Amino acid sequence: MFVGEGLQASFEWELFTPEEFSTFAASCGFRTIQTCTWSDEARLPTADIPRFQIVLEKVGYRQRVEQVPELYQVPVPGF
C-alpha cells in the first residue's frame, strides 16, 4: 500500500472459517447470532462459497438493554 513518497504502510491479516471466527469472537465476549453467505440467511457458508457474513452480540447485552429506559432503546428487527 502506498502512503507517500518513500513511505509504505504494512498490515497483517488472517483468513477465518465461520467456526474459527465465532471462537475468536467468543474469546472477546461476543456470541454468534447468525452466519450466512451472500447476505442470505437461508444460505450457510460452505467450502465452495467461502464468503460469509456473521452477526455477533455482546454477551450480556440483552440484559443491559432491558434495564435501559425505553426512551433510549432502538428497536432491532427480529429481537
C-alpha positions as CSV (number, residue, x, y, z in Angstrom):
1,M,0.0,0.0,0.0
2,F,1.4,3.4,-1.0
3,V,1.3,6.1,1.7
4,G,3.6,8.8,0.4
5,E,6.9,9.4,-1.2
6,G,9.3,6.8,0.2
7,L,6.8,5.6,2.8
8,Q,4.9,2.4,2.9
9,A,2.2,1.0,5.2
10,S,2.1,-2.6,6.1
11,F,-0.5,-4.7,7.8
12,E,-1.2,-8.3,8.7
13,W,-4.4,-10.2,8.2
14,E,-5.9,-13.7,8.7
15,L,-8.5,-15.8,7.0
16,F,-11.1,-17.4,9.2
17,T,-13.7,-20.1,8.8
18,P,-17.0,-19.1,10.3
19,E,-16.3,-21.5,13.2
20,E,-12.9,-20.1,13.8
21,F,-14.3,-16.5,13.8
22,S,-17.1,-17.4,16.2
23,T,-14.5,-19.0,18.6
24,F,-12.3,-15.9,18.3
25,A,-15.4,-13.6,18.9
26,A,-16.4,-15.7,21.9
27,S,-12.9,-15.1,23.4
28,C,-13.7,-11.3,23.1
29,G,-17.0,-11.6,24.8
30,F,-19.4,-12.0,21.8
31,R,-21.7,-14.8,20.8
32,T,-22.7,-15.7,17.2
33,I,-26.3,-14.9,16.4
34,Q,-26.4,-15.7,12.7
35,T,-23.9,-16.9,10.0
36,C,-24.8,-16.8,6.3
37,T,-23.4,-16.3,2.8
38,W,-24.2,-13.7,0.2
39,S,-26.3,-11.9,2.8
40,D,-28.9,-14.6,2.5
41,E,-29.9,-16.0,5.9
42,A,-31.0,-19.3,4.3
43,R,-27.6,-19.9,2.7
44,L,-24.9,-21.3,5.0
45,P,-21.2,-20.8,4.2
46,T,-19.6,-23.8,2.6
47,A,-16.1,-24.7,1.3
48,D,-17.4,-23.9,-2.2
49,I,-18.7,-20.5,-1.1
50,P,-16.2,-19.2,1.5
51,R,-17.6,-15.7,1.7
52,F,-19.7,-15.2,4.8
53,Q,-21.3,-12.6,7.0
54,I,-21.7,-13.1,10.7
55,V,-23.9,-11.3,13.2
56,L,-22.5,-11.1,16.7
57,E,-24.0,-9.9,20.0
58,K,-22.0,-8.8,23.1
59,V,-22.6,-11.3,25.9
60,G,-24.9,-9.7,28.5
61,Y,-26.1,-7.0,26.1
62,R,-29.8,-8.0,26.2
63,Q,-29.9,-7.9,30.0
64,R,-28.3,-4.4,30.0
65,V,-30.8,-3.2,27.3
66,E,-33.7,-4.4,29.4
67,Q,-32.5,-2.1,32.2
68,V,-32.4,1.0,29.9
69,P,-35.5,3.2,29.8
70,E,-37.5,2.5,26.7
71,L,-36.9,6.1,25.5
72,Y,-33.3,5.2,24.8
73,Q,-33.8,1.8,23.3
74,V,-33.5,1.4,19.5
75,P,-35.8,-1.3,18.1
76,V,-33.9,-4.1,16.3
77,P,-36.0,-6.2,13.9
78,G,-36.2,-9.8,14.8
79,F,-35.4,-9.4,18.6
